[in-house]
Amino acid sequence: MKKKLKAIILVLFFSLASLNATYPKVALVLSGGGAKGFAQIAVVEEIRKLGIPIDFISGTSMGGLIGGYYALGYTSSDIKEMINQEPLMDYLLYNENNTSSFPPSLFKDPDGIKLSIGLNSKGIGTTPGLLNSQGILSYLNKTTIKSPGEVDFDDLYIPFRAISIDVSSGNEKVLDSGYISDAMRATMSLPIIFPPYLLKDGTYCMDGGLVNNLPTQEAKDWGADIIISVDVSSEDLKNSEDFSTLSGIVIQTINLTTFGNRAESQEISDVLIKPDVSSYMVLEVAKFDEILEKGYEAFEEHKEELIKIRNEIAKYRKLEFESDDTESYYKQIKDPLITEIKFVDISNNNQNYAYTNRFDKYIGLRLTQNLLDQLDEDIQSFTILNNVSSVSYNFNPTDSKNNSGVLEIGLRSWQTSSSKIDLLGLAKLGFSSNDLNMAWFYLSFDIHTQLKDMLADKMAVDLKLNISENTKVNAKVGYQFYTESDKELTLFTQFGGSFGSLSPANNKYVKYYLPSFSIGFDVGVGLDYRMSNKFSTEFLANYNLIYLARPTLLCNTISKVSFETPILNIVNLDLSFAYLNMEDSFFATKGYAVDGINSIKFTNGSFNIFSFTEATYNLELSEVDSLKLSGSFGFSTANYQLTSSYFDLGGYNMVPGSYFGFYTREYFLLNLSYQKYILEFFEPLYFQVGVKFYGYDDYNPIENIVLTSTSNMLSSPDSIYPSITDIGLGFYGGVGFKTNWGDILFGGGFSINGNFNIVLEFV
């Protein structure tokens, strides 16, 4: 009955339009619903293929994001391609990989923070949201950089409105001017999940779905004659089975809030399209194609109704057809030419921000896609180094003909300190054909607490707990007494303790395992010098006191064991460095890195040297293919039984065919590998194959176990100075997933000496 009544009203309207010589204006209204909103792209695509012109767009949350892209002149094909090429989940769940106030140490710390909890003097949480907003903000800034700057949204390619809520007053806020990326970000600030978004007028905004999830009234107020709505929100209140996740309860809160005005909003619509997406969760962005298909199905149900409207519109105005090969208005705009860079502290913290001069290199350049990727990396590093919650970047043209103008960088901070608790993990499982060690497993967890500017200005405290076979506790206190541009000099002291299997003789992978126990303490002082964001060096003078339980055999059986108790006094003088000009990931496709550590050790009066250097270069062949060249070299003259005296050649990244715990005192490893990035899977999937040329010292502290009545568990090497005697060639291959919780690697290799291994790693 309602459909017939609306049809009669439309007929009357078209009749009046004919008498008044006016043409009907069409509005598109898109609701919120998280990932469910992808179905709206399919609906709009088919509507535009029918030729129905769109004169106005209003949207909430995901509807505001999708509607904003159409308002800028994107086509449906553009939007689908963009979401497929740029995995949205990577941006939604973006997390800082290096938030330490100390320079990065590639050779010391595990990669990849798996869980990060913020701290400040007012409570837990440096931002009022579980997810960092920088990722999605960078996504929006990159994809809207050609927008006409701060404008009235009526002057966009298609007039646009986005709905948000003022956190302070609780009132609906209609976003109708400013930067469109700000409006798109503000309308989708899902409470608890994302922090509220701060606009330049001082308003903190949250998800518009809390007050108006289907903004049809805004379309009516604008003067639309025909309103086509696409609603992907939940029609019915959920049951208790749907409350098992945080996002589920947040969506239910929105449902309860908007349930009363939903019927009124739907009633205003002339055509209401409701894709069946109730079975999908709000963050299931990986199911893009499935959700898109639901949109096509929903369109088919209303196709005849829309064709009738299209035919009536055609009597009064020209239709606007879009096809898969239609060139979008947005892509026709010249890439912005940067003539000036302006920093705006939107939070008004009156804070002095460091490293601003790193952006001077963009002046005089056009922001091509490749340059935008580089700008995005610099922006994300800038947020970490300056302890700000998010940084936006937008373009304001001053010369429209040449599309040149000002790059405005907006800074938003919740507080000046950046203190966190980070959880890191490493797990390795493998099988090797070597007789000594058929199968092995290793598990390690790190809890890393960082306190900065809480105890005193410019003072930072790092507390680390590593739980593995050798459990370590370490505290590092640093004072940053020199800062200039992107240079920092930090004086620090550190101290800690360790216990567990410090010695290879105690390693559980030994075929004849004997239980034992070791304990150690260390204290040191050093200097960190960050010469730039990419290069840092560290000098450390450290003293170790280690009690090593060392088993020996009294007879030919292993039933009787006695222990020596040698105490090792070790003085270390370490010089380490790291230069990182690539993605901080095992799957990097471009860039290069060099890192190393050189140490002079005085142990119980003897002089020892420890040195390690690694270099990597990634050559990008295409968007999905790359070549990796890498080499590493290690040299150690230490002959005491600490695992830190040796190099472990086991695992996916080391010698093919070897096992975890395959120790040596000297080695070199050269690697050439090919990597392909496959986009079709639920997580980014990488495929790798490669060849490795290697050599190592033949002294292995585990393989040299001699079970006699008089010998120690570990035989001594013939010479204190190692020499490479075993040289070989190996081949390996594997696949890996880069997830938001770490990298998953599965692969294996074989060497020409006949050994092979299979490895599963989670980093």
PyMOL commands that set and color helices and strands:
alter all, ss='L'
color gray80, all
select helices_A, chain A and resi 2-20+34-49+62-72+76-85+88-92+134-143+153-155+180-187+208-210+216-222+240-243+246-268+285-313+329-332+356-362+369-385+504-506+643-645
alter helices_A, ss='H'
color red, helices_A
select strands_A, chain A and resi 26-30+56-60+115-120+123-124+151-152+160-166+172-175+177-178+197-198+204-207+226-230+271-273+337-345+390-399+404-412+419-432+439-452+459-467+470-484+487-500+518-530+535-548+550-553+561-564+567-582+591-603+606-620+625-636+647-648+663-664+666-678+685-697+724-739+742-751+756-762
alter strands_A, ss='S'
color yellow, strands_A
deselect
rebuild
show_as cartoon
